Structures are given as structure tokens and as C-alpha cells.
Amino acid sequence: MRAALGRYYESSPGTVKVYPRELRELLEDKRFLGIRRHLRKIPLDPLTRQREWGLVRGPGGGIVGIHSLSTLAPINKATFGPGEETFAQAQTYQD
């Protein structure tokens, strides 16, 4: 999903880059003459087994990230990469 959001953003026509406002835009990017697909289908959340995701929106309202809607406690609480330290305080995957 991260790669698909990045492809959508990077392939923005013109000089202004934008993120999709809805996940379905990753399935059918209609900003071009022919439809581009960044994903074939929205994947299942491996924790909830649903295609519904929490959306992280950027300043312009576009989707810059997603997260699980699961209320289970995370297994990993310590080994995150640079810039991802805030995940250590999450009480649930939804956080």
C-alpha cells in the first residue's frame, strides 16, 4: 500500500503532486486518458480480515498512509526504524 500511494503521488500529472482522496483511486487512476492501476484490489487488513483501513490524511486531505483498525495489542513494541519511534507508544494496532 505504501508503494501504491507513492506511485500515485509520483505519477501526478503536471508539477503539483497530490495523494489520492479515496483508496479506490489506487484501483482506477482516472487522471490520465487511459486508466492507470496502482493496485489490482485493496488488500485485506491481516489483523481484521477486512478491506477497511484507517486513513492517515495529509494537509491537503489526500491519503498519505493507512493503518489497521484492529484493537489488538501490538506484538512489536521496540524495534522500529528511524522516524518510526512513535509506534513504540501505540497501545493497539489502530493507534
Order of alpha helices (4+ residues) and beta strands (2+ residues): alpha-beta-beta
